[in-house]
């Protein structure tokens, strides 16, 4: 068999849906479906988190000793080829007698890659399907593998004249309800949310994701950058996920977050923190809410970015423009994402 069958295409779509049942974290979300030689689904599985069975092994565990012999394993990620907390999935597939493997995304790990080659060398037929969709499924995890840190989105709201607050420091609310609702959806879509201690002291934010119609929306882990103590009455102390503190070494702190399974970070902490991430080259995406108002004064949305001459300007690629009520959302990629 050389071509991809309709049953395998359907199984891959099912495997992607199964993968999303698993948690985001240090390991990728992976799903697997085992098909009989005539295309019937024999078993399904997905990865449930670090230290648990990988998706292929999870699916195989639902079959008897010889039921997988000659079957096809359809997996969203190339079967691993190393011993970590669990054994190599490539070996588990061989021992089960799998005759064909169809996978989507290639494993990028220096130690864990090579499963497809190992399978081929042992006589198993291997095919690739939906590579782009497979990589999109674990895009944030792949980013962490490539960079050693979470993907960072820096967000701010500003007036048309580039101010984040009035001269006296008041800033609620520059934008309207539609933009604020969008921010809450973005919070829920990220693993962690970052602010500086200055924002905590000035605004006392809750940093929860309050998504209309979804009381169980995922909550981001709050990360507070800075050295100042939070007040005992700070609203953040009541966050359902607690919070963690971080120092001024952004690169080191991001590496620590990645090691703890944080794949995406939403920086929402005011001009000082936003500018620090951009200045350090650690901002991958920008999300800017433009309000049709003028404030004037010294409270600019960004501080010094380390741009001394026009040749040092930080060029962006705009990826999205959206009207949100009276406000305009501008999303852009920095050079790190291009």
N, C-alpha and C positions, 0 to 999 in steps of 0.2 A: 504494500500500500504506500503510495507516495503523496497523493493529494490530500487536502483537508476535507473531511466529510461534513455534511450538514449536522450530524450528531455531535461532532467535535466542536463545531462553531457554537452550537447551542450549549454544550457543556462548558465552554470557556466563558460564555456570558453568565452562566450559573455560578461558575467558580469565582468570578469577580464579585458577584453579589454575596457569596459566602464569605469572601475575604473581608468584607466590610463589617462582618459580625465580630471580628477580632479587634482587640484594642490597638490604638496607636501607641507607639513607644519605641524602645531601642531596636526592636525587631520589626520587619515589614509585615503588613497585612497580606496574607496569602490564602487562597482557596484552592481546592482540588476536587475533581470529580473522576471516579473510576468507571469506565465504560466496558461493557462486554464486547466481544468481537462483532456482534451484530448491532452495536450502538445503544444498548439499553444501559441505563444508569444502575450500577451495582452499589456504589457507596459515595458519600460526600464527606468532606472534612474541611476544617479551616484551623489556622493557628490561633491559639487562645492566649498568647503572651509568652514572654521570656521564660525558658525552662520547661515549657509544655511541648507536647508532640507537634512537629511541623505538620502542615496541612496534608501532605501526601501520606505520612504515617498515621495521622488521625483517620483519614479515609480508609487506609488498609486495615486499621484495627477493627473496623466494622465488618470485615469479611472473614470467612473461614480460611483454614490453612492453604487450600488450593484454589479458592475462588477467584483469585486475581491472576492466575496463570493464563497468559496469552491476552490479557486485557490491556486497555489503553488508559494511561493516566493523563488527565488534562489538568495542567497546573498554571497558575498565573505567574509564577516565578520559577526560573530554572532550578531544578532540584539541587540542593547544596551538596558539597563534596568534601566536607570537613567534619571533624569531631569537635563539638562545642559542649553545651549542656546536654545535647542529644547527639545521636550518631548521624552519619551522612545519609540523607534521604536517597541519594543515588544508589547506595548499597541496599537500603531497605526495599527499593523498587526492584532491584535485581533479585534479591532473595525471595521476593513474593512472586517472581516469575512474570512480571509485567513485560509485554511484548512491544509496546509502543508508548512513547511519551510525547505529548504536545504541550509546549510551554510558550509563554508570552514574553515577559521581560527577562533579560539575561542577569545573572547574579554578578554584581560588580566587585564583590569582595576578593581580595588577593588570596585569602585562604579558602574561602567557601565556593569560589567559582570552579568551573570545570566539570560540573556534574553531567552536562550533556555529552561531553567528550568521553567521559568514563562509561556512560551508558552505551554510546555508539561502539566503543571498543569492545564491549561485552556482547555485542550483537543486537542490541535493542534499537529499533527504528525510532528516530527522533525528528520532530518537525517543529517549526516555529509558526505561531499564529497570533495576530493582533498585538504585535510588538508595541505599537504606539499606545494602545489602550492599556496594556500591561504596565508600561512605564508611567502612564498618567495615574494609575491606581496608587502607585507608591512613589510619586514624584518627590514629595517632601522627604521621605526616608532616603531616597537616592541622593537628594541634595545634601543631607547630613553625611552620607558616606563619602561624598566628593569633597566636602569642605570641612568636616569636623565640627560644624556648628549648625544651629537651627536656621531656617530661612527667616529673615527679618523683614517685617512690614512696618514702616514708620508712618503713623497717622497724625494729622493735625487738622484743626478747623481754623479758618482765618477769614477776615473781612477782605473785600476786594483791594484794599490798600495794604494788605499783608500784615494786619495786626491780629493777635490772638486774644487780646483783652483790652479793656479800656485803660486809660491812664491810671486809674485807682486800683487796677488789678482785677476788677470784676470781669467775668467771662461767660457767665450763664445767662442767657443762651445766645451764642452768635448764630447758630444754625437752627433750623426748624425741626419739627417732630419727625418728619420723614427721614431727614439725614441722621437724626439721633437713633431712630429705629434701625437704620442700616448699620450704624456703628455697633449696636448690640448684636446683630446677626454676625458681623465680622468678629466680634469678641468670641462668640460661641464657636466660630470656625477655626480658631487658633488654639494651640495647646497651652500657651501662656501669654500673659499680658504684663507689660512693663511700665512702671512709672518711677519718677524720682521722688526722693523724700520731700522735696519742695512742693510737689503736687499733692502729696498726702497731707502735708501741713496746711496748705492753702485751701484745698477743695474738699478734703475728707471723702474721697471717692469710695464707693463700695466695690467697684471693678467686677461686678457680676454681669452676666449676659442675661438680659431680660427680654426674651423673644416672645412677641405676642402670639398666642395660640400654641405655644410650646413650653409649658411649665417645666419640662424635663430637659430643656436644651443643655448641651454640654457646657460646663463652666471652665474658663481658662484659669490656670494657676497664676495668681498674682506674684510678681517679682518686683521688689522695691530696691532700686539702686540708690546708694548714698550711705552716709555715715550717721546722719541724725536719727535720734530715737523717735519712734512713732508714739503719739499720745496713747495713754491707756484706754481712752475712749474712742480711738480711731475705728471708723466703720469697717475698715479692712480686717480688723481682728475677728469679725463675725463672718468672714467669707466662708462658704461651704467647703472650700478646698484648703483653707488656711492660707498661708503666704510664705514666701522665702525672701531673705534679704540678699543683696549682692553688692559687691564693692565697685571700685572705679575702673578696674581692669576689664574692659568690655570683652576682649577676646577670651580671656581666661574664664569669665563668667558664662559666656556663651558655650564654651567647650564643656563646662560643668553641666549646663542645662541639657546639652545633647547627650551626655553620658547618662543622664537620668531619663532619657526617652522623650525629651521635648524636641519636636520637629519644627514647629513654627512659633514665632514670637511676634506679638502685636505690641509695638511701642506706642504708648499713648500718654507719655508722661511730661508734656510741656516742652517749651523751646530748648531748655538746657540739655535734656536727655536726647531729644530728637536730633539736635545739632551734633551731639557727641557721636551718635551712631553714624550719621552721614559723614562727618569729618573723618571718622576712623575707617571709612569704606566698608562698613558692616551693615548698611541698609541695602536691601535687595529690591524692595518694592516700596513705593510711596503711595499713600492714599490721602488725598487732600480735599477737604470739603470747603468750597468757596461760598461764602454768604454774601448776598447783594446788600452790603452795608459798608459804611465808612466809619472808622474809629479814630484814626490819627494817633499821635502820641508815640511813646517809646516802646510799647509792648509788642515787639515784632514777633511773628510766628516762628522765626528761626534766628539763632545767634550766629556767631562767626563760624564759617564752614572751612576755613583755611584756604579760601580762594583769594589770592593776592592780586592776580592779573586776569584779564579776560581769557588768556590762554589756559588758565587753570579751572575754568568753569566746569561744573559737573553736568555733563549732558545726559538727558533722559530720553526714553522712548515712551510716549503716551500710549497706553494700551486700552484705555476705556474712558469715555465721557458719558455721564448719566445725569439727567435732571432729577433731583429729589425734592419735590415741592418747589420752593423758591430757590433752593440751593443747587450747586453744581458739584458733582463728584468728579475729580480728575485722578485717575490711577496711572502710574508710570513705573517703568523698570529702570533701575540704575545700570551702570556698565557691568556690574557683577552678574546680572541676570541676562545680559544680551549676548 
